[in-house]
Structure formats: C-alpha cells, structure tokens
Amino acid sequence: MTEVTRITKPKIHSRSGKLYLYFTLNGKQQRKSLRMDDSKENRRRVEIVIIPDLMKRIYNGAFDKDVKMPTVDIFAAISFENHKNDRKAVTTKDYLGIYKKHIKPYFGSHRLNKIKVSEINGWKNKLYNEIGLSSKRVNEIKKVFGTILQDAIEDEIIESNPVRKSKALPKHEVKEKDPFDL
C-alpha cells in the first residue's frame, strides 16, 4: 500500500525583501527560500512556474531536502579540499586538528540545515566553561566552523550561517600568574 502525500497549497510570503513559500507536507511545516526579490513579476513567476513544478516534484517523490542535505562531516571534507591551496600547510593542519577535536564530536553527524544558533551558543559555552579554553581560542574554533558553513552558503546548500549569528565571546582578562608561593 502506498502512502498518500498530503500537502497544503503553498503560500507566498516576503521576508527581508525575499520571497519564501510556506506549506505543510505530510503534517510538517515547510519553508522554502526562493532566493528571489519580492516583485510583482517574481510573484507571478512563482504562481505560474515554481509552485506547479514544486507540486510535481513532491508527487514524484523528488522533494526531500534532508535526504540530499549533507552532514557537517561530509561537507567539512569538501570545504577543506576547496581551501587546501588557499592556506599554508601548517594552517590547514591546525584547522583540521581543530575540526577533529572540537567541531566533529559535537556537530559531525548533524545535517547542515539542522544546526541552530542555540546549539552553537551551548557548544561555545561548553568549550569555554567546561573544557577551559580561553575565549580567544573558542573564537578561533568558531571561526573555522563558520568558514565551513559559509562555504555551504556559497554552494547554495544552506541559506544562513548559525555560527555567524552567534556572538563571539568577549575578551577576558588573563589573570597574572605568580609562579612563587610563600
């Protein structure tokens, strides 16, 4: 017995001057960025071309963004490969070490589109408070992760970078260490 696909009629919305489609698919709300400016011509194109194409893809089973969405691990390998000639070998080695030690254990298996800003904030606070890294080091680690996600944006895989939305940790005063005790 085949499963019946249930979908509501997609509605066009504007957000920050860009067009989005909102609809529910089998009980799950969907929001799809159209990467188009909000204009009369674009709204007409959405109604005549994009919505019918979307409906066709849904009923043919070709619309499932999570199946095609890579994990952080998969895309990090692509990102590092793309930047291998842009960086010095020692920098690449340092960034790979940062990725393997601090990013992969927390986010390696996450799909790129499922990472939330609140998860990033919790992660960086854990690095700072529980592991005891300096705020400078946490911000460096965050920068490496941000570059990977920025590459995903440039490849049009995700729409926004949650690392960039998370604020950097403020610089904390380094306590002066007194090597001698009484």
trRosetta pair geometry for C-beta under 8 A, 3 or more apart (Angstrom, degrees):
i j d omega theta_ij theta_ji phi_ij phi_ji
5 25 7.4 -25 -170 -163 94 84
5 26 6.5 -71 -145 -61 59 98
5 58 6.2 154 169 150 149 97
5 59 6.1 -160 55 -105 151 61
6 24 7.7 -19 119 114 91 96
6 25 7.4 144 85 -163 60 37
6 26 5.4 113 50 -93 86 47
6 27 7.0 48 77 -33 125 69
7 23 6.1 22 -173 158 90 126
7 24 6.9 176 -145 88 47 57
7 25 5.2 0 -105 -108 89 67
7 26 7.6 -17 -69 -30 66 57
7 55 7.3 176 95 -122 155 80
7 58 6.0 50 -64 146 155 158
8 23 5.0 -169 71 -158 84 81
8 24 4.7 54 6 37 113 88
9 23 6.9 -132 104 -117 21 113
10 21 4.4 -6 -173 -170 122 113
10 22 6.9 142 -156 67 67 36
10 23 4.1 -61 -95 -51 66 129
10 51 5.3 -160 59 -126 127 103
10 54 6.5 33 -28 89 156 149
10 55 7.9 -131 -4 -59 117 90
11 21 7.1 140 67 -156 38 59
11 22 5.1 -27 61 62 92 91
11 23 6.8 150 10 -70 69 73
12 19 6.1 -26 -162 -159 99 105
12 20 7.5 140 -157 75 50 45
12 21 6.3 -33 -96 -98 55 65
12 43 5.9 117 148 -137 164 89
12 46 5.6 101 -96 112 130 151
12 47 7.5 -63 -33 -62 138 82
13 19 7.4 139 77 -155 41 55
13 20 5.0 -27 68 66 91 96
13 21 7.7 151 21 -101 80 17
13 22 5.6 31 -2 -9 125 117
14 17 6.8 8 -178 -112 106 15
14 18 7.0 148 -154 70 65 31
14 19 6.0 -37 -99 -95 67 55
14 20 7.4 159 -99 18 17 83
14 38 4.1 33 -121 -97 124 147
15 18 6.0 -34 70 62 69 83
15 20 5.6 13 12 -6 114 128
17 37 6.1 -23 156 -144 91 77
17 38 5.5 -131 -165 17 45 106
18 33 6.6 4 140 -153 129 97
18 34 7.2 177 168 58 87 79
18 35 6.9 -21 -159 -118 122 25
18 36 6.7 123 -157 67 72 40
18 37 6.6 -62 -104 -105 55 36
18 38 6.6 -138 -95 -34 4 88
19 33 7.9 119 90 -162 53 54
19 34 4.4 -26 92 48 99 129
19 36 4.8 -18 34 72 117 96
19 37 7.4 43 -13 107 94 13
19 38 5.4 141 -61 -87 82 71
19 42 6.0 -160 -21 134 148 124
19 43 7.0 -174 -109 -84 139 68
19 46 6.3 -131 160 -64 150 148
20 31 5.7 -4 179 -172 126 91
20 32 6.5 152 -163 76 71 44
20 33 5.6 -39 -105 -102 85 50
20 34 6.4 -163 -95 -1 29 88
21 30 7.7 -5 108 112 90 99
21 31 7.3 161 81 -154 52 43
21 32 4.6 -9 55 57 100 100
21 34 6.4 90 -18 -51 92 106
21 46 7.3 -177 -73 -166 106 124
21 50 7.6 -151 -55 129 139 122
21 51 7.2 164 -120 -93 138 84
21 54 7.1 -124 126 -77 172 173
22 29 7.3 -12 -166 -170 88 96
22 30 7.1 161 -151 85 43 60
22 31 5.5 -8 -101 -104 75 74
23 29 7.8 166 96 -151 29 55
23 30 5.4 -14 68 58 73 105
24 27 6.4 -2 172 -131 116 10
24 28 6.4 156 -158 74 75 30
24 29 5.3 -43 -98 -93 80 51
24 30 6.7 154 -110 8 25 84
25 28 5.7 -30 67 63 73 86
25 30 5.2 34 2 -24 109 132
25 58 6.6 -132 -126 -140 124 129
25 63 7.6 -121 -133 113 160 124
32 54 7.6 168 61 -123 166 139
33 159 5.1 117 4 -107 153 143
34 42 7.7 137 120 172 137 115
34 46 6.4 -37 -122 -101 162 117
34 50 6.6 20 -128 -163 121 165
35 156 7.7 -20 -68 -136 160 115
36 39 8.0 -102 154 25 97 89
36 42 4.6 169 154 -159 127 135
36 45 7.7 -144 -155 75 163 127
36 46 7.4 -164 60 -62 153 109
37 42 6.1 166 74 -19 62 159
38 42 6.8 -133 -135 70 21 132
38 43 7.3 37 -158 -54 64 101
39 42 4.6 88 54 11 83 104
39 43 6.9 -149 89 -7 41 86
40 43 5.9 -54 -147 35 29 111
40 44 6.5 30 153 -19 63 106
41 44 5.8 -57 -153 36 30 112
41 45 6.4 32 150 -20 65 106
42 45 5.4 -51 -146 36 35 114
42 46 6.4 42 152 -24 65 101
43 46 5.6 -49 -151 31 33 115
43 47 6.6 32 152 -17 63 105
44 47 5.8 -55 -151 36 33 111
44 48 6.1 12 159 -5 68 114
45 48 6.2 -65 -137 47 27 99
45 49 5.3 -25 -177 28 69 117
45 50 6.6 61 132 -14 76 104
46 49 7.2 -63 -106 55 12 77
46 50 4.6 -40 -137 43 54 126
46 51 6.1 66 159 -28 69 94
47 50 7.9 30 -2 45 17 86
47 51 6.0 -7 -134 13 29 129
48 51 8.0 90 27 36 13 96
48 52 7.4 -31 163 3 31 119
49 52 6.7 -83 -161 42 18 101
49 53 6.2 9 160 -15 62 118
50 53 5.7 -61 -146 40 29 111
50 54 6.1 32 156 -23 66 107
51 54 5.6 -51 -144 35 31 114
51 55 6.4 33 157 -20 64 104
52 55 5.7 -53 -147 36 33 112
52 56 6.4 36 153 -21 65 105
53 56 5.6 -53 -150 35 32 114
53 57 6.4 31 152 -18 65 105
54 57 5.8 -56 -149 37 31 109
54 58 6.3 32 153 -21 66 105
54 63 6.9 63 -164 -87 70 147
55 58 5.7 -52 -147 34 31 112
55 59 6.4 20 159 -9 65 109
56 59 6.2 -63 -147 43 27 102
56 60 6.1 17 157 -10 64 114
57 60 5.9 -63 -141 45 28 105
57 62 4.3 -87 -160 73 82 106
57 63 4.5 97 125 -46 103 101
58 61 7.9 42 174 -66 28 22
58 62 7.7 -83 -59 53 20 68
58 63 4.5 -33 -87 32 61 138
61 64 7.5 -13 180 -19 62 113
64 67 4.4 47 108 4 112 115
64 68 7.1 132 92 -4 69 89
65 68 6.0 -69 -153 49 40 100
65 69 5.6 50 151 -41 74 110
65 113 6.9 1 137 24 120 166
66 69 5.2 -47 -133 25 35 120
66 111 6.1 -40 -143 -125 81 169
66 113 7.6 -118 -96 58 68 125
69 111 4.6 54 118 -168 122 116
69 112 5.9 -141 -178 39 99 89
69 113 5.2 -75 -142 9 147 113
69 114 8.0 110 133 -17 149 93
69 157 7.2 122 -133 180 70 98
70 74 4.0 -121 -171 85 111 126
70 75 4.6 129 103 -48 131 95
70 78 7.8 34 131 2 171 135
70 111 7.3 146 94 -143 26 68
70 112 6.1 37 73 -16 72 116
70 157 6.9 -32 27 -162 101 146
71 74 4.9 97 52 7 76 100
71 75 7.1 -161 87 2 39 88
71 108 6.8 36 151 156 119 50
71 109 5.7 -44 -154 -152 138 31
71 110 6.4 128 -152 74 81 34
71 111 5.8 -67 -98 -92 58 46
71 112 7.3 166 -150 -34 16 72
72 75 6.1 -66 -144 47 29 100
72 76 5.7 37 158 -31 68 109
72 103 7.3 -134 153 153 136 104
72 104 7.6 -172 108 -111 115 54
72 107 4.6 36 13 135 170 95
72 108 5.5 -120 77 -126 107 24
72 109 7.4 -20 35 20 96 14
72 110 5.3 36 -14 61 115 86
72 111 8.0 -177 -27 -134 71 6
72 112 6.4 135 -75 -81 63 69
72 115 7.5 76 -67 -56 120 133
72 148 7.1 63 -159 135 86 141
73 76 5.8 -52 -141 29 23 113
73 77 6.9 26 158 -19 58 102
73 104 6.5 69 -93 -131 90 94
73 108 4.3 48 -60 -169 104 83
73 109 6.8 13 -11 -74 121 42
74 77 6.2 -58 -164 28 30 110
74 78 7.0 24 145 -13 63 106
75 78 5.3 -52 -153 37 45 115
75 79 6.1 47 149 -22 73 103
75 112 5.9 39 0 -68 156 128
75 148 6.5 114 117 176 100 100
75 151 7.4 165 167 92 105 110
75 152 5.6 21 -178 -83 150 111
75 157 7.1 -171 -111 95 140 169
76 79 5.5 -52 -145 37 34 113
76 80 6.2 32 157 -17 67 104
76 99 5.9 144 -175 -159 140 139
76 103 7.4 149 -104 112 149 134
76 104 7.5 -109 41 -83 169 90
76 108 7.8 -61 8 -121 142 72
76 148 5.2 -15 -106 -137 74 140
77 80 6.1 -53 -145 38 28 108
77 81 6.3 29 154 -19 61 109
78 81 5.7 -59 -150 37 29 112
78 82 6.3 29 153 -21 65 108
78 151 7.4 179 106 133 96 135
79 82 5.7 -56 -148 35 30 111
79 83 6.4 7 160 -2 65 112
79 147 6.9 133 177 123 133 86
79 148 4.5 -174 39 -125 175 72
79 151 4.4 150 -113 52 103 161
79 152 7.7 -49 -69 -43 119 77
80 83 6.1 -70 -145 48 29 98
80 84 6.5 56 154 -61 65 88
80 92 7.0 106 -162 -155 95 97
80 95 7.2 174 -113 110 101 118
80 96 6.4 70 -132 -86 145 93
80 99 7.5 -80 -66 -12 129 165
81 84 5.9 -26 -151 -17 31 117
82 86 8.0 8 130 0 65 123
82 151 6.5 147 62 -145 148 139
83 86 4.6 -66 -157 43 69 118
83 87 5.6 38 152 -8 98 111
83 92 7.3 172 110 -103 95 100
83 147 7.6 25 -59 155 160 130
83 151 7.9 -99 -39 -81 111 141
84 87 7.0 -73 -144 44 22 92
84 92 6.0 53 -127 -116 64 149
87 91 4.3 -119 178 86 113 123
87 92 4.9 139 95 -55 125 86
87 95 7.3 -17 162 3 171 140
88 91 4.6 92 58 5 82 105
88 92 7.1 -150 92 -5 42 86
89 92 5.7 -54 -149 37 33 112
89 93 6.3 35 152 -21 66 106
90 93 5.6 -51 -147 36 32 114
90 94 6.4 35 152 -19 64 104
91 94 5.7 -53 -148 36 32 111
91 95 6.2 29 154 -16 66 108
92 95 5.8 -56 -144 40 30 110
92 96 6.2 31 156 -20 65 107
93 96 5.8 -54 -146 36 28 111
93 97 6.4 31 153 -19 62 107
94 97 5.7 -57 -152 36 30 114
94 98 6.4 33 150 -20 65 104
95 98 5.5 -49 -147 35 34 114
95 99 6.3 37 152 -21 64 103
95 144 5.1 171 -145 -128 89 123
96 99 5.5 -51 -148 35 32 114
96 100 6.3 27 157 -15 66 107
97 100 6.0 -56 -142 39 29 106
97 101 6.0 10 165 -5 65 116
98 101 6.4 -69 -139 46 22 98
98 102 5.6 -37 -174 34 63 116
98 103 6.8 49 135 -10 75 107
98 140 7.3 -115 -119 125 149 94
98 141 5.3 -164 -168 -118 116 77
98 144 4.9 123 104 13 139 170
99 102 7.4 -75 -114 54 10 74
99 103 4.8 -46 -142 45 53 123
99 104 5.8 68 154 -33 71 99
99 144 6.3 -130 -64 145 81 133
99 145 7.9 145 -107 -78 76 71
99 148 7.8 105 -110 -54 119 143
100 103 7.8 13 -16 48 14 82
100 104 5.4 -7 -130 13 34 138
101 104 7.7 72 15 34 15 100
101 105 7.6 -21 173 -6 27 115
102 105 7.4 -63 -149 31 13 102
102 106 7.5 -13 163 6 49 117
102 127 6.4 45 -152 -109 117 127
102 141 4.9 -56 110 -149 153 137
103 106 6.5 -83 -162 47 30 98
103 107 5.7 -46 177 44 72 110
103 108 7.3 113 123 -60 71 76
103 141 7.0 -176 -54 180 93 97
103 144 6.9 -122 -41 100 142 112
103 145 5.1 173 -114 -85 130 106
103 148 7.8 118 173 14 159 152
104 107 7.1 -87 -117 62 18 67
104 108 3.9 41 -161 -67 66 120
105 108 6.8 34 -52 -7 13 116
106 123 5.2 98 172 -124 160 121
107 110 4.7 -52 -160 21 69 125
107 115 6.4 27 -140 -103 122 124
107 119 7.8 115 -91 141 104 127
107 123 7.5 -5 -41 -101 109 157
107 145 7.4 80 45 -137 154 126
110 114 5.5 -141 -174 77 93 107
110 115 5.5 86 141 -70 144 90
111 114 4.5 74 64 4 91 114
111 115 8.0 -151 85 -26 51 77
112 115 6.7 -46 -165 3 35 110
112 149 7.1 157 -153 -122 100 81
112 152 5.3 -161 -160 -159 148 159
112 157 5.9 28 87 129 157 118
112 158 5.0 -125 138 -51 113 127
113 157 7.9 -130 -53 144 95 79
113 158 5.4 -175 -86 -110 73 99
115 119 5.9 -117 -161 67 68 136
115 120 7.0 68 167 -51 105 96
115 149 7.5 -101 67 -104 148 133
115 162 5.1 -150 118 32 97 145
116 119 4.7 101 61 1 80 101
116 120 7.3 -142 101 -4 47 84
116 162 6.1 170 177 -132 15 152
117 120 5.5 -52 -152 35 39 114
117 121 6.4 39 150 -20 69 103
117 162 4.6 -146 -73 -159 62 97
117 165 4.8 -71 -103 98 126 121
117 166 5.4 174 -156 -66 84 87
118 121 5.6 -50 -146 36 34 113
118 122 6.4 35 154 -18 64 105
119 122 5.7 -54 -147 38 32 111
119 123 6.2 35 153 -22 65 108
119 162 7.5 32 55 141 94 150
120 123 5.7 -56 -148 37 29 114
120 124 6.4 21 159 -13 65 106
120 142 7.6 85 -174 -133 106 104
120 145 7.9 173 -129 116 106 144
120 162 5.2 176 -24 133 137 104
120 163 5.6 -173 -133 -97 146 56
120 165 7.7 119 52 70 150 85
120 166 4.2 -124 113 -46 128 153
121 124 6.2 -56 -144 39 28 103
121 125 6.2 27 157 -17 63 110
121 166 5.4 -163 -66 -134 75 116
122 125 5.8 -59 -146 39 28 111
122 126 6.3 31 154 -22 64 106
123 126 5.7 -56 -150 33 28 112
123 127 6.6 30 152 -19 63 103
124 127 5.5 -47 -149 33 37 114
124 128 6.3 30 153 -14 66 108
124 138 5.3 100 -160 177 89 119
124 141 7.8 167 -114 81 84 112
124 142 5.8 14 -98 -76 125 122
124 166 6.8 148 0 153 141 139
124 169 6.4 -161 156 -46 122 110
125 128 5.7 -59 -146 43 32 108
125 129 5.6 5 167 2 72 117
126 129 6.5 -60 -121 51 23 91
126 130 4.9 -21 -164 26 65 122
126 131 6.7 60 142 -9 68 98
127 130 7.5 -16 -60 52 9 83
127 131 5.2 -32 -149 38 43 127
127 133 5.0 -27 160 34 88 128
127 137 7.9 -139 154 106 119 95
127 138 4.8 143 104 -113 126 103
127 141 6.5 -144 -158 62 165 154
128 131 7.5 40 -3 52 10 85
128 132 7.7 40 178 -113 30 13
128 133 5.9 -78 -96 65 44 80
128 134 7.9 -8 -126 156 80 10
128 135 6.2 33 -120 -89 123 64
128 138 5.0 -21 -66 -60 93 155
128 169 6.1 150 -80 -107 148 158
129 132 7.7 -16 153 -72 14 47
133 137 4.4 -113 178 86 109 125
133 138 5.2 134 102 -56 120 84
133 141 7.5 20 144 -9 164 137
134 137 4.7 94 55 7 82 100
134 138 7.0 -146 94 -5 43 86
134 172 7.4 -146 -160 50 78 108
134 174 7.7 -9 -128 -93 127 100
135 138 5.6 -52 -145 37 35 113
135 139 6.3 36 155 -19 66 106
135 168 8.0 92 170 160 99 83
135 169 3.9 -137 -150 113 100 123
135 170 6.5 -36 -176 80 159 37
135 171 6.0 -177 87 -115 134 33
135 172 5.1 124 -4 2 131 99
136 139 5.9 -58 -152 37 28 110
136 140 6.6 30 149 -21 63 105
136 171 6.9 38 -65 -117 88 83
137 140 5.5 -50 -149 33 35 114
137 141 6.4 37 152 -19 66 103
138 141 5.7 -53 -150 36 33 112
138 142 6.2 36 150 -21 65 107
138 169 5.3 41 83 9 129 140
139 142 5.4 -50 -144 37 33 116
139 143 6.4 43 152 -27 63 101
139 168 4.8 41 -119 -153 116 106
139 169 5.8 -128 -56 38 97 89
140 143 5.5 -49 -152 28 32 116
140 144 7.0 35 150 -20 62 98
141 144 5.8 -50 -158 28 36 111
141 145 6.7 29 148 -11 65 105
142 145 5.8 -57 -151 41 35 110
142 146 6.1 41 149 -25 67 108
142 163 5.9 167 -176 -164 83 108
142 166 7.1 -121 -155 90 132 121
142 168 6.9 177 77 -112 150 74
143 146 5.4 -51 -144 35 31 117
143 147 6.6 37 154 -25 63 100
144 147 5.9 -52 -156 28 30 112
144 148 7.0 30 149 -17 61 102
145 148 5.7 -52 -156 32 37 113
145 149 6.6 27 152 -10 68 107
145 163 5.2 175 108 -99 100 151
146 149 5.9 -60 -148 43 33 105
146 150 6.0 37 153 -25 68 107
146 161 6.3 70 -150 170 76 130
146 163 3.8 -146 -89 111 79 135
146 164 5.7 107 -144 -59 115 74
147 150 5.5 -52 -142 35 30 114
147 151 6.6 37 154 -22 62 100
148 151 5.9 -53 -158 30 30 113
148 152 6.9 31 145 -18 62 103
149 152 5.3 -48 -153 32 41 116
149 153 6.7 46 148 -21 66 98
149 158 6.9 -45 -164 59 85 144
149 161 4.5 127 121 -133 119 91
149 162 7.0 -103 -164 35 165 70
149 163 5.4 149 33 13 144 117
149 164 7.7 -144 92 -13 125 94
150 153 5.5 -47 -153 31 38 114
150 154 6.5 37 150 -17 66 103
150 161 5.6 5 -76 -92 66 147
150 164 7.4 87 -75 -45 99 126
151 154 5.6 -54 -147 38 34 111
151 155 6.3 26 154 -11 66 108
152 155 5.8 -59 -145 45 31 106
152 157 4.4 -77 -170 61 84 119
152 158 4.8 33 130 18 116 105
152 161 8.0 139 61 -94 100 87
153 156 7.4 31 178 -80 35 31
153 157 7.4 -87 -70 47 22 74
153 158 5.8 -57 -80 75 64 82
153 159 7.1 59 -124 -168 89 10
153 160 7.2 47 -101 -109 122 12
153 161 5.8 -63 -39 -53 136 99
158 161 7.5 112 103 -76 124 55
160 164 7.9 -123 174 55 77 112
160 165 7.1 36 157 -37 116 126
161 164 4.1 57 96 10 114 112
161 165 6.9 164 95 -13 63 85
162 165 5.4 -56 -149 37 41 114
162 166 6.5 43 153 -24 69 102
163 166 5.8 -55 -153 31 34 111
169 172 7.7 -34 147 -24 108 100
178 181 7.5 109 115 -78 105 52
